[in-house]
Every structure is written in C-alpha cells, then in structure tokens.
C-alpha cells in the first residue's frame, strides 16, 4: 500500500488513471437489457448481472474483442501491484526474520559450540589427570617389578649356592663313612654334619617357598600392570580423541557428515562408573605393590637369619672337626711313640731270651760235668764206692743245676710269651696307627680342604 500511496499525487490527489478511481466504487448505471444482437450482444438471452461477460464468450463485433470494463481493468492492474507489494513485504519480512534467525541460531550455535568445547576441555583435563596418575603408578609398578626380579634372581642364586654346603656336608659324611673300623664312630663331627644337612634342607624349603611367593607376587604385579596399561591406553586414546575434538572448528577440513553419530551406545559407562573403575584399578595396583614391598622387606630378615644359622653351624662343624683332628693327631703321635717303645722292648726281650738261652746252654754243660763226675764215681768198686761228701755235693749240684735249668727254661718261655705279646701289641699299634692316619687323612687332608670351599655369607645371601 505504501507503494500505491507513493504513486498518488499526494493528499487529496487522484490516483493514476491505471489504478481504480473513486467513481469505480459507485454502482454503474444500467444501459438496459442487452439483447442477443447488438454491441453488447452475448449471443444468449441469459446473462449475469456482473456486466454481461460472466457467461459465454460474447460475440465480438468487428471493432473489438473486449471482455472487461475499464474499472475491472484498473482493478486488475491494482491486483498485480498489490500482489507484488505483498510478495515484497513477505520477502522483506522473511529476510528480516531470516537475518534474525541466522543471528540467533549462529549465536546459539557458537555458544553451544563454545560450551561443549569448554566441556571437552574439562573432560580432557580430567582424562589427562587420570592418565598422569596411571603413568605414575605404572612407573612405580615397573620399578617394583624390577626390584622383585632382582630379589627373584637373588633367591635363585642363593638356592644355587646352597647346593655347595649341602654337597660339602654330604660328601664329607660319605668320606667319613670310609674310615676304618675302630674309628668308624658317631662322633661330634658326624652329629654336627647331620645337623648342617638338616639345616640346609630347612633353608632350601624356606627359600623355595619364598621363590614361589615371589613368582606369584610377580604374576599379580604383571596382571595389575597389564590392567593399568590397558586403562592407560584407553585414556591416552580418549585424551587424543578429545584433543582432536577440541581442535575441530567450522573451517576444519576433517569435518564430515556422520549419520547416526548422535546415538548413545548401550555399553557406555557413566562418569561415576568411569571414576570408580579408574580408582579401583589404581587402588588394586597400590595394594599389590605394597604387598610386594612387604614381601621384599621380609627377604632381608630371611637371608640374615639363614646365613647366620648356616655360618654358625659351619663354625660348629669346623670347631668339632678341628678338635677331632687335634685329638686324633695326638692319639696317633702317642701311638707312634708307644710303637717305638714296643719295638725297643721287643729288641730287649729278644736279647734277654738270647742271654737266657746262652745261660741255659752253659748250665747244661755244667750239669753235664756234674753228671759225668757222678757217673764216673759210680765206677768205683767195692768199698771205694762210698757215700762220701763229694758224692752228696755232686748230687746236690746236679739237683740245683736241674732246678736252675728248669727255672731258666721257664724264664725263656715267659720271655718268649712276652715277646709274642709285644709282637702282637706292635701289630695292633701299627694297625691303629694306620687307622688314625686314615682318619687324619679323611678329616684333615680331605675334610678340612673340602670345608675350605664353604661359601661366604655374601654368596649365601644371593649376591654375586
């Protein structure tokens, strides 16, 4: 209408002649009935009051093919301007509303995009925080696993070194079992060696159980570390995805249509569940790590007590062995001295027997003289065969000589028996000396040399 007003001549002026005029609103005067023939003939006798042109097409005369009146023509012209004005107004209103909508939508979109960006940054910061916590815990777990591996190698080394004192004690017992019969006794050395073997067995069982505990603890640590690594990997990927999302803008070349991206998967976790699972993983890892640290702290006391017991028992074995060697050596030296005395006495007895035999031989000659005298005096005849004093003297001499010779033979027999006893004692002494020397060889030359290879406390503790 503003457009129509603008084409009028102003207030009180008539509108342009191609627009409806004021008199167009006054009813038109009737020209009378129109017949079927004439300038306005319709060709029919029936017509409508709207000007005679709403019926059939009127019959055109030779001057015109007019269908409408001037008022209708001007009204028809006005409809185009009104329609154009209405469409322009609608277009301007639509453009205005469009501009307002664009400003509002873009402002709302920018606001939502900024809010979501800030939410993504907050979430990324939270994910980064948990990722850092997991990295710190993973570092601690890695260090703990390395320390436990060191202890595991230490236990294995200790078990390997423990075979040395076991072998030494077992071999020494086998060596002492080869002692000769008189010295084959269950002495303090054997008792201490048996105690040492029992102690080695107990310590081996203790270290074996400790080794199994370390293996189980290492498996728990590795399982907890694996869970942390999976969780850390997920958080790393999530952080990178959120960081990529934060960097996306309307001008980014990576933005595409993603149909169905607004769906919510059923397996998604809630923020509370997410935090609970992360805290649970960290708590489990911390508990496992503390358990491993506690186990490692007990290993030192196990090593200290085991090494102390082994070294104490080894000292007892060495002391008992040294005392046994000293006593055996003293006994052997005493037996050797006794053997020398026995040999000396044997030589003296042999000389004595020889003297007794020589003396008996001399007495035999003297007896022969006395018997020869008596026998010769028996040849006297008659009255000369007299029991005189020489006769009784010779008889007494023969009797005395016989008794002395018998006594000398008894002395020879006793001397020979003493000689046989000395010879037997010499043999016994020699055999006993051999026994003692064999025992000394086993205990001193073999046993103490074998004990010199007993591992040190450092080696028993598993340190190289």
Secondary structure as UniProt FT lines:
FT   HELIX           2..7
FT   TURN            11..12
FT   TURN            17..18
FT   HELIX           22..25
FT   TURN            39..40
FT   TURN            49..51
FT   HELIX           70..176
FT   TURN            177..178
FT   HELIX           181..183
FT   HELIX           188..247
FT   TURN            250..251
FT   TURN            253..254
FT   TURN            259..262
FT   TURN            266..267
FT   HELIX           271..377
FT   TURN            378..379
FT   HELIX           382..384
FT   HELIX           389..440
FT   HELIX           441..447
FT   HELIX           448..451
FT   TURN            452..453
FT   HELIX           457..460
FT   TURN            461..462
//
